[in-house]
Amino acid sequence: MSYIVVTAEPSKLRKVRRRLRRKGYTAYLPAVARVRAIAKGSKVKRKRHVTPLMSYIFVECPDESVTGLWLYDITETKDVRAYVKVNERAALVSDE
């Protein structure tokens, strides 16, 4: 299984990942989730805070035959800036 790496604005990373998932793609955003306790009077409320580790989103790539059309759909997703390239082709990252 291979992935391509997509870049986006740091403040829009979670939104881009959500948009890609709504389109049916498998997208992964490396992040750290923390739970903070906030005291309000006698009650304690827990708030989850997600911090992305990098400004990249990994999207699962199909086989080589449909990569062109698939890549166009990924790059046309709102707030996607670009994808990582090697020699003018999409750089594939293996899951190993």
VEXROVEX-954915 format. One line per field, with one value per residue: residue in three letters; y, x, z of N, C-alpha, C, CB in turn; residue number from 1. Coordinates in steps of 0.02 Angstrom, whole numbers, plus 50000, padded with zeros to 5 digits. Glycine has a CB too. Example, Ala and Ser with C-alpha at 12.3 -4.5 7.8 and 13.67 -1.06 7.14 Angstrom:
res [ala; ser] $
n_yy [49716; 49888] $
n_xx [50660; 50642] $
n_zz [50390; 50354] $
ca_yy [49775; 49947] $
ca_xx [50615; 50684] $
ca_zz [50390; 50357] $
c_yy [49835; 50002] $
c_xx [50660; 50645] $
c_zz [50390; 50394] $
cb_yy [49776; 49970] $
cb_xx [50565; 50704] $
cb_zz [50452; 50286] $
n [1; 2] $
This chain:
res [met; ser; tyr; ile; val; val; thr; ala; glu; pro; ser; lys; leu; arg; lys; val; arg; arg; arg; leu; arg; arg; lys; gly; tyr; thr; ala; tyr; leu; pro; ala; val; ala; arg; val; arg; ala; ile; ala; lys; gly; ser; lys; val; lys; arg; lys; arg; his; val; thr; pro; leu; met; ser; tyr; ile; phe; val; glu; cys; pro; asp; glu; ser; val; thr; gly; leu; trp; leu; tyr; asp; ile; thr; glu; thr; lys; asp; val; arg; ala; tyr; val; lys; val; asn; glu; arg; ala; ala; leu; val; ser; asp; glu] $
n_yy [49942; 50112; 50287; 50459; 50620; 50761; 50938; 51073; 51225; 51260; 51289; 51233; 51096; 50990; 51010; 50989; 50853; 50800; 50835; 50759; 50630; 50631; 50626; 50497; 50447; 50372; 50454; 50515; 50604; 50644; 50666; 50730; 50696; 50777; 50779; 50898; 50954; 51060; 51164; 51217; 51299; 51186; 51082; 50979; 50993; 50907; 50935; 50900; 50917; 50930; 50919; 50942; 50852; 50881; 50976; 50896; 50784; 50615; 50521; 50379; 50290; 50235; 50100; 50115; 50142; 50228; 50345; 50478; 50542; 50524; 50595; 50725; 50747; 50747; 50859; 50961; 50975; 51080; 51198; 51122; 51134; 51082; 50936; 50823; 50807; 50709; 50719; 50779; 50695; 50620; 50590; 50434; 50357; 50218; 50105; 50042] $
n_xx [50042; 50027; 50057; 50019; 50087; 50010; 50003; 49946; 49873; 49929; 49828; 49718; 49726; 49655; 49527; 49547; 49584; 49462; 49379; 49435; 49411; 49272; 49254; 49283; 49411; 49555; 49629; 49765; 49820; 49959; 49959; 49949; 49848; 49779; 49706; 49630; 49594; 49469; 49423; 49269; 49190; 49117; 49122; 49211; 49270; 49315; 49422; 49465; 49613; 49689; 49844; 49929; 50071; 50149; 50141; 50079; 49974; 49935; 49879; 49795; 49846; 49782; 49804; 49931; 49870; 49759; 49802; 49819; 49688; 49637; 49729; 49705; 49577; 49608; 49695; 49609; 49528; 49460; 49567; 49684; 49853; 49964; 50053; 50183; 50321; 50429; 50544; 50446; 50337; 50213; 50268; 50280; 50246; 50286; 50197; 50280] $
n_zz [50000; 49959; 49989; 49953; 49985; 50046; 50053; 50157; 50223; 50387; 50482; 50424; 50414; 50480; 50430; 50293; 50295; 50340; 50233; 50130; 50178; 50174; 50038; 50017; 50026; 50105; 50229; 50326; 50464; 50549; 50719; 50890; 51026; 51164; 51326; 51421; 51585; 51640; 51764; 51824; 51934; 52042; 51956; 51841; 51682; 51536; 51403; 51238; 51146; 50992; 50915; 50768; 50707; 50597; 50443; 50345; 50254; 50237; 50104; 50050; 49909; 49751; 49629; 49498; 49372; 49377; 49434; 49384; 49361; 49489; 49567; 49521; 49574; 49710; 49722; 49688; 49796; 49919; 49997; 49987; 49957; 49880; 49818; 49866; 49761; 49654; 49532; 49447; 49464; 49568; 49732; 49800; 49954; 50046; 50155; 50239] $
ca_yy [50000; 50173; 50350; 50521; 50670; 50822; 50994; 51120; 51276; 51228; 51298; 51199; 51026; 50945; 51020; 50955; 50782; 50784; 50840; 50701; 50572; 50635; 50605; 50425; 50429; 50358; 50507; 50510; 50664; 50629; 50716; 50711; 50718; 50786; 50795; 50946; 50962; 51130; 51169; 51271; 51291; 51120; 51033; 50974; 50978; 50883; 50959; 50866; 50963; 50893; 50959; 50907; 50847; 50911; 51004; 50850; 50734; 50557; 50496; 50313; 50295; 50175; 50074; 50164; 50155; 50282; 50396; 50545; 50568; 50524; 50650; 50787; 50755; 50764; 50927; 51008; 50980; 51147; 51212; 51082; 51176; 51044; 50870; 50815; 50780; 50688; 50719; 50800; 50644; 50616; 50547; 50382; 50336; 50153; 50101; 50008] $
ca_xx [50000; 50066; 50024; 50049; 50089; 49976; 50015; 49891; 49887; 49929; 49765; 49665; 49744; 49601; 49472; 49565; 49578; 49391; 49352; 49459; 49375; 49203; 49256; 49292; 49482; 49585; 49678; 49794; 49855; 49997; 49942; 49949; 49786; 49785; 49645; 49643; 49539; 49453; 49379; 49219; 49152; 49127; 49125; 49273; 49255; 49374; 49424; 49515; 49650; 49729; 49899; 49963; 50143; 50180; 50090; 50068; 49921; 49949; 49818; 49807; 49847; 49761; 49856; 49961; 49832; 49710; 49832; 49810; 49622; 49631; 49770; 49670; 49523; 49638; 49721; 49553; 49494; 49469; 49622; 49744; 49901; 50002; 50075; 50255; 50341; 50497; 50551; 50382; 50286; 50195; 50311; 50243; 50275; 50258; 50176; 50332] $
ca_zz [50000; 49954; 50006; 49930; 50038; 50025; 50098; 50166; 50273; 50453; 50518; 50387; 50406; 50502; 50384; 50231; 50308; 50343; 50165; 50092; 50202; 50148; 49968; 50015; 50028; 50170; 50242; 50392; 50487; 50610; 50770; 50960; 51059; 51236; 51361; 51475; 51633; 51653; 51823; 51822; 51996; 52072; 51902; 51801; 51613; 51499; 51334; 51196; 51102; 50943; 50887; 50713; 50714; 50538; 50399; 50290; 50260; 50197; 50072; 50020; 49836; 49714; 49584; 49452; 49311; 49385; 49476; 49356; 49378; 49561; 49592; 49505; 49623; 49774; 49721; 49682; 49860; 49947; 50044; 49973; 49922; 49830; 49841; 49863; 49696; 49639; 49459; 49418; 49477; 49640; 49772; 49836; 50017; 50063; 50225; 50278] $
c_yy [50062; 50233; 50406; 50570; 50735; 50877; 51039; 51173; 51242; 51234; 51259; 51123; 50979; 50950; 50984; 50880; 50760; 50786; 50780; 50638; 50572; 50615; 50530; 50402; 50413; 50409; 50503; 50574; 50646; 50685; 50686; 50738; 50721; 50802; 50840; 50949; 51036; 51133; 51230; 51262; 51224; 51065; 51035; 50952; 50956; 50906; 50925; 50916; 50922; 50940; 50919; 50907; 50879; 50936; 50962; 50803; 50677; 50529; 50431; 50317; 50230; 50150; 50127; 50184; 50214; 50341; 50467; 50576; 50573; 50583; 50718; 50799; 50774; 50837; 50980; 51012; 51048; 51148; 51166; 51126; 51139; 50974; 50866; 50779; 50759; 50681; 50730; 50746; 50643; 50568; 50498; 50361; 50269; 50151; 50065; 50060] $
c_xx [50045; 50023; 50057; 50044; 50061; 49991; 49954; 49913; 49884; 49863; 49708; 49676; 49686; 49541; 49485; 49559; 49504; 49360; 49373; 49423; 49302; 49199; 49268; 49364; 49503; 49640; 49700; 49833; 49892; 49985; 49947; 49885; 49799; 49717; 49662; 49581; 49530; 49403; 49333; 49174; 49168; 49132; 49192; 49253; 49319; 49369; 49480; 49546; 49696; 49781; 49932; 50038; 50181; 50125; 50080; 50010; 49939; 49883; 49835; 49797; 49823; 49818; 49876; 49917; 49784; 49738; 49819; 49743; 49613; 49669; 49738; 49614; 49551; 49661; 49667; 49511; 49510; 49524; 49683; 49791; 49935; 50015; 50150; 50273; 50414; 50500; 50484; 50328; 50272; 50241; 50269; 50281; 50244; 50240; 50227; 50372] $
c_zz [50000; 49971; 49968; 49987; 50011; 50077; 50100; 50216; 50342; 50491; 50485; 50381; 50424; 50456; 50317; 50239; 50309; 50274; 50122; 50113; 50178; 50075; 49961; 50017; 50099; 50181; 50315; 50407; 50551; 50661; 50840; 50991; 51134; 51265; 51420; 51520; 51648; 51710; 51815; 51883; 52027; 52019; 51866; 51731; 51578; 51427; 51297; 51148; 51057; 50912; 50831; 50723; 50655; 50492; 50336; 50306; 50213; 50170; 50037; 49945; 49803; 49670; 49532; 49393; 49317; 49425; 49450; 49375; 49454; 49592; 49578; 49556; 49691; 49774; 49714; 49745; 49890; 50000; 50036; 49932; 49865; 49856; 49830; 49798; 49696; 49564; 49424; 49423; 49551; 49675; 49811; 49898; 50035; 50137; 50269; 50314] $
cb_yy [49999; 50180; 50363; 50548; 50680; 50811; 51033; 51084; 51335; 51258; 51371; 51228; 51010; 50961; 51095; 50975; 50763; 50834; 50905; 50692; 50569; 50706; 50643; 50397; 50485; 50285; 50577; 50448; 50724; 50622; 50744; 50736; 50670; 50842; 50729; 51017; 50921; 51165; 51175; 51269; 51298; 51104; 51045; 50924; 51040; 50806; 51037; 50807; 51015; 50862; 50978; 50939; 50775; 50859; 51076; 50810; 50765; 50503; 50549; 50260; 50312; 50189; 50010; 50136; 50094; 50256; 50385; 50542; 50524; 50458; 50647; 50784; 50689; 50717; 50935; 50988; 50923; 51172; 51207; 51015; 51202; 51080; 50813; 50777; 50832; 50621; 50652; 50818; 50573; 50594; 50589; 50321; 50390; 50096; 50065; 49964] $
cb_xx [49952; 50095; 50026; 50015; 50162; 49899; 50078; 49826; 49835; 49983; 49747; 49660; 49804; 49580; 49459; 49637; 49612; 49354; 49375; 49535; 49377; 49176; 49310; 49259; 49525; 49612; 49647; 49840; 49806; 50072; 49871; 50013; 49726; 49837; 49608; 49660; 49553; 49426; 49420; 49177; 49077; 49071; 49068; 49325; 49222; 49380; 49432; 49483; 49690; 49684; 49951; 49945; 50164; 50225; 50108; 50132; 49849; 49987; 49789; 49760; 49918; 49697; 49831; 50025; 49795; 49648; 49906; 49816; 49567; 49658; 49840; 49641; 49483; 49699; 49771; 49509; 49515; 49403; 49598; 49727; 49954; 50069; 50038; 50283; 50329; 50516; 50581; 50392; 50309; 50121; 50356; 50229; 50264; 50308; 50109; 50377] $
cb_zz [50061; 49883; 50082; 49864; 50064; 50019; 50077; 50189; 50269; 50495; 50521; 50318; 50448; 50574; 50371; 50209; 50374; 50389; 50131; 50101; 50278; 50158; 49931; 49956; 49998; 50174; 50227; 50398; 50499; 50595; 50758; 50998; 51043; 51254; 51385; 51447; 51699; 51588; 51889; 51755; 51984; 52121; 51852; 51833; 51577; 51503; 51332; 51156; 51144; 50887; 50942; 50646; 50720; 50501; 50380; 50275; 50243; 50238; 50022; 50051; 49812; 49672; 49548; 49426; 49292; 49418; 49482; 49282; 49348; 49590; 49562; 49433; 49628; 49789; 49664; 49624; 49907; 49977; 50114; 49934; 49970; 49812; 49803; 49924; 49640; 49677; 49435; 49347; 49452; 49648; 49819; 49790; 50074; 50046; 50229; 50233] $
n [1; 2; 3; 4; 5; 6; 7; 8; 9; 10; 11; 12; 13; 14; 15; 16; 17; 18; 19; 20; 21; 22; 23; 24; 25; 26; 27; 28; 29; 30; 31; 32; 33; 34; 35; 36; 37; 38; 39; 40; 41; 42; 43; 44; 45; 46; 47; 48; 49; 50; 51; 52; 53; 54; 55; 56; 57; 58; 59; 60; 61; 62; 63; 64; 65; 66; 67; 68; 69; 70; 71; 72; 73; 74; 75; 76; 77; 78; 79; 80; 81; 82; 83; 84; 85; 86; 87; 88; 89; 90; 91; 92; 93; 94; 95; 96] $
